[in-house]
């Protein structure tokens, strides 16, 4: 079966990446029982992508498969050299080969599972898949960086084209995998999603499992129980990657209009699974978005927040190593020699965390500040307001600025300030004070019961965890540090959820003015508290009293509600999962627009670089801009609202729309040629969508301005090459 062969080939390349980066992973996670084995693939993808990004940005090394192979080999050599040079056994538990084998098996199962599921409906179509696929294809065509925006061609002000003004580093990592494996982008898109899912499953397993492992060894008299590490690792992995929220309580109601949610206790009517619509769990509070990883894996848009899932789990795991390895006598004091081996943590760790924060920022902007703040919160707890803490702050922020600089110099942020939700009238009169905006009418207040539907599982676990602390489940210093880590991520996740109740990042959306803020903050809160919630159950099992039993019962009830979500979401999107899988995301194009598929295939096979094409311009979330999305070739103007968001003005596309219409419809040859030259158009596409939108289209005039280089067998679609 082709899908099995394609997935297996893809996996073998990932395995090579993982093996190459095992040494660096072992150094980073020396205190983990599996020595961070699952993180090797993620670390490899991350470092390979960043290195080629830097080398391509300074125009030193082109983005080719050969360059990626060279980076892989050199990185592996450097890693193995460092591993054999640094032989410290400090804090290194005995490796569990059984656990490592299990983790690799888990990765394979997760990879093939989601590849099979996506194979039921692999279409790269709908929602914002055109945007994500267009970014990836543009990057694949790039020789150097930054990549060109496929939906905004060159013009007199920017004859070289416009760089993508979006957080595209995650898309770059996807393009790196496609380039490295030599896979078709149409298939690679779906295998990238499967890879992210497999990473999410195994990284969460390792993170939670190692947290449980260290909670076990914190009690000196307790023997390590590997079975518990595995069970809780799997549990945490399921919660983080497949869990939903308490919205599934609506399975027991008569349902409601998506725009008018009703308190579930008012419409209880018995079990009604056929009336449950899974997207409502992510749009429950009107005018907001509150998605989570499980939903992302279902709808399969390769957005920045999806690409960032493995990197987020990597950051949380690094922060866990900070807690595990930290010792009071390691702090740099006046009577200690600076830069001894014991102080590597205080120098290298904040540098690496700053690097990861830069990666988060370049991948999904909100995540950069989020994990800077979380890192600083942990440093503050460990060091207090001391000179050591100041060093950590300076190193962390300095590293973030340095590592994100190559991206930032080509990027213009598209936020307009920090809005204050429900601003008092006297502040509305001010309108703006520093970065804060006080907008009239922008007031959305969330009822507590709705917030509890979304976050009640985690908050219940938070409360139960506090009960275990009050009951003093354990007393050791090491155990207290690990519990403190759990409390911090519980509290920090709650903090992220509360922020949109008071503030929002201002963008172009009027009614949904705080949707993106709630979405991006809540997504990270879900992952963080998913880790912490698993520890809650582990700690509850140590309570032998009635309170422990009651706590476990409460946990079981809310856990069942969140874990049944994928049993409704996946079948709703993919059906009965009984089709023979096929991973080609362009197959739908061949069925819906066969002429366009022929044009795409011709352009991908014969056109090198990124010359400008012209195709019909259309609205966001439609099938318009299918040629540019599937080829990575820039067109004159793409999805209007998206470019409006990225560029900060509706006029960016608005001013170009009449020119596009004139190029297709104007009988004036001189005007047409002038406009083609203005936007550096090299190839004009005429197919069904162009003929439908531009009623007065005149294909013959393009023969006077160039030549027809391709036409479909039915002669209904063609490509015209313009002589410039």
Secondary structure by P-SEA (a helix, b strand, c coil): caaaaaaaaaaaaaaaaaaaaaaaaaaaacccccccccaaaaaaaaaaaaaaaaaaaaccccccaaaaaaaaaaaaaaaaaaaaacccccccccccaaaaaaaaaaaaaaaaaaaaaaaaccccccccaaaaaaaaaaaaacccccccccccccccccccccccccccaaaaaaaaaaaaacccaaaaaaaaaaaaaaaaaaaaaaaaaaaaaaaaaccccccccaaaaaaaaaaaaaaacccccccccccccccccccccccccccccccccccccccccccccccbbbbcaaaaaaaccccccccaaaaaaaaaaaaaaaaaaccccccccccccccccccccccaaaaaaaaaaaaaaaccaaaaaaaaaaaaaaaaaaccccaaaaaaaaaaaaaaaaaaaaaaaacccccccbbbccccaaaaaaccccccccccccbbbbcaaaaaaacaaaaaaaaaaaaaaaacccccaaaaaaaaaaaaaaaaaaaaaaccccbbbbcccccccaaaaaaaaaaaaaaaaaaaaaaaaaaaaacccaaaaaaaaaaaaaaaaaaacccccccccccccccccccccccccccccaaaaaaaaaaaaccccccbbbccccccccccaaaaaacccccccccaaaaaaaaccccccccaaaaaaaaaccccaaaaaaaaaaacccbbbbcaaaaaacccccaaaaaaaccccccccccccbbbbbcc
